[in-house]
Amino acid sequence: MLEKLAGDFDNASRLYVEKHGIERDPDWYVLKLQEEMGELTQAWNRRSGRARAKGRDVAEMDRELADETADLLGHVLLFVRHNEIDLVSAVERKWLFTPSEA
């Protein structure tokens, strides 16, 4: 499941970078993680009242939080795929369970 999901994110990312003339060099993968974590933090701060809502209502802030979480997940999986990390083995070692296939 994770490999398929990572492949889907990779296909979407490849189309995006081709359209916008972006080079996915080795540093790009980790820098995008940092960028997306910052955006998720920003969305969380708005949603939790620690930052200005900028005219967004609760539903918009909830959607923004979900969208930024999806971006972060996508970039984690891109990083894993690019660096050929065996994420299932890492989860088994660090979290002491085997991810399900569902």
C-alpha contacts under 8 A as a table, 3 or more apart, distances in Angstrom:
res1	aa1	res2	aa2	distance
1	M	4	K	5.25
1	M	5	L	6.15
1	M	101	E	5.61
1	M	102	A	6.91
2	L	5	L	5.03
2	L	6	A	5.92
2	L	77	L	7.99
3	E	6	A	5.02
3	E	7	G	6.08
3	E	81	R	7.99
4	K	7	G	4.98
4	K	8	D	6.21
5	L	8	D	5.04
5	L	9	F	6.29
5	L	77	L	7.83
6	A	9	F	5.14
6	A	10	D	6.04
6	A	74	G	7.29
6	A	77	L	5.14
6	A	78	L	6.19
6	A	81	R	6.62
7	G	10	D	4.90
7	G	11	N	6.15
8	D	11	N	5.21
8	D	12	A	6.35
9	F	12	A	5.15
9	F	13	S	5.98
9	F	74	G	5.81
9	F	75	H	7.98
9	F	77	L	7.42
9	F	78	L	6.81
10	D	13	S	5.02
10	D	14	R	5.95
10	D	78	L	6.11
11	N	14	R	5.14
11	N	15	L	6.35
12	A	15	L	5.31
12	A	16	Y	6.30
13	S	16	Y	5.00
13	S	17	V	6.14
14	R	17	V	5.32
14	R	18	E	6.08
15	L	18	E	5.22
15	L	19	K	6.13
16	Y	19	K	5.19
16	Y	20	H	6.27
17	V	20	H	5.11
17	V	21	G	5.61
17	V	22	I	4.68
17	V	23	E	6.79
17	V	24	R	7.56
18	E	21	G	5.20
18	E	22	I	6.50
23	E	28	W	7.75
24	R	27	D	7.78
24	R	28	W	5.40
24	R	29	Y	6.98
25	D	28	W	5.30
25	D	29	Y	7.34
26	P	29	Y	6.01
26	P	30	V	7.68
26	P	82	H	7.96
27	D	30	V	5.62
27	D	31	L	6.09
28	W	31	L	5.08
28	W	32	K	5.94
29	Y	32	K	5.37
29	Y	33	L	6.55
29	Y	75	H	7.10
29	Y	78	L	6.95
29	Y	79	F	5.35
29	Y	82	H	7.79
30	V	33	L	5.05
30	V	34	Q	6.49
30	V	79	F	6.74
31	L	34	Q	5.12
31	L	35	E	6.22
32	K	35	E	4.89
32	K	36	E	5.98
32	K	75	H	6.71
33	L	36	E	5.23
33	L	37	M	6.05
33	L	72	L	6.46
33	L	75	H	5.82
33	L	76	V	6.60
34	Q	37	M	5.16
34	Q	38	G	6.23
35	E	38	G	5.15
35	E	39	E	6.38
36	E	39	E	4.96
36	E	40	L	6.13
36	E	68	E	6.85
36	E	71	D	6.44
36	E	72	L	5.36
36	E	75	H	7.80
37	M	40	L	5.02
37	M	41	T	6.09
37	M	72	L	6.34
38	G	41	T	5.04
38	G	42	Q	6.12
39	E	42	Q	4.97
39	E	43	A	6.19
39	E	68	E	6.42
40	L	43	A	5.07
40	L	44	W	6.09
40	L	65	L	6.43
40	L	68	E	5.05
40	L	69	T	6.26
40	L	72	L	7.59
41	T	44	W	4.98
41	T	45	N	6.05
42	Q	45	N	5.11
42	Q	46	R	6.34
42	Q	51	A	7.75
43	A	46	R	5.19
43	A	47	R	6.15
43	A	61	M	6.93
43	A	64	E	6.31
43	A	65	L	5.35
43	A	68	E	7.39
44	W	47	R	5.02
44	W	48	S	5.92
44	W	65	L	6.34
45	N	48	S	5.22
45	N	49	G	6.06
45	N	50	R	4.68
45	N	51	A	5.20
46	R	49	G	5.29
46	R	50	R	5.83
46	R	51	A	4.59
46	R	52	R	5.81
46	R	53	A	5.29
46	R	61	M	7.09
47	R	50	R	7.61
47	R	51	A	7.90
47	R	53	A	7.36
47	R	58	V	7.19
47	R	61	M	5.60
47	R	62	D	7.00
47	R	65	L	7.66
48	S	51	A	7.75
49	G	52	R	7.09
49	G	53	A	7.52
53	A	56	R	5.34
53	A	57	D	7.46
53	A	61	M	7.83
56	R	59	A	7.91
56	R	60	E	5.61
56	R	61	M	6.16
57	D	60	E	5.33
57	D	61	M	6.26
58	V	61	M	5.05
58	V	62	D	6.05
59	A	62	D	5.05
59	A	63	R	6.17
60	E	63	R	5.07
60	E	64	E	6.08
61	M	64	E	4.96
61	M	65	L	6.10
62	D	65	L	5.11
62	D	66	A	6.25
63	R	66	A	5.07
63	R	67	D	6.03
64	E	67	D	5.00
64	E	68	E	6.09
65	L	68	E	5.29
65	L	69	T	6.14
66	A	69	T	5.06
66	A	70	A	6.22
67	D	70	A	5.08
67	D	71	D	6.29
68	E	71	D	4.91
68	E	72	L	6.20
69	T	72	L	5.12
69	T	73	L	6.19
70	A	73	L	5.11
70	A	74	G	6.10
71	D	74	G	5.11
71	D	75	H	6.23
72	L	75	H	5.17
72	L	76	V	6.12
73	L	76	V	5.10
73	L	77	L	6.29
74	G	77	L	5.22
74	G	78	L	6.18
75	H	78	L	4.82
75	H	79	F	6.03
76	V	79	F	5.11
76	V	80	V	6.20
77	L	80	V	4.94
77	L	81	R	6.06
78	L	81	R	5.12
78	L	82	H	5.99
79	F	82	H	5.22
79	F	83	N	6.07
80	V	83	N	5.35
80	V	84	E	5.88
80	V	85	I	5.04
80	V	86	D	7.63
80	V	87	L	7.08
81	R	84	E	5.04
81	R	85	I	6.47
82	H	85	I	7.94
86	D	89	S	5.55
86	D	90	A	6.34
87	L	90	A	4.90
87	L	91	V	6.06
88	V	91	V	5.14
88	V	92	E	6.21
88	V	98	T	6.91
88	V	99	P	6.53
89	S	92	E	5.01
89	S	93	R	6.19
89	S	98	T	7.99
90	A	93	R	5.08
90	A	94	K	5.93
90	A	95	W	7.96
91	V	94	K	5.17
91	V	95	W	5.17
91	V	96	L	6.77
91	V	97	F	6.77
91	V	98	T	6.92
91	V	99	P	7.36
92	E	95	W	5.62
92	E	96	L	4.71
92	E	97	F	4.89
92	E	98	T	5.29
92	E	99	P	7.66
93	R	96	L	5.57
93	R	97	F	7.83
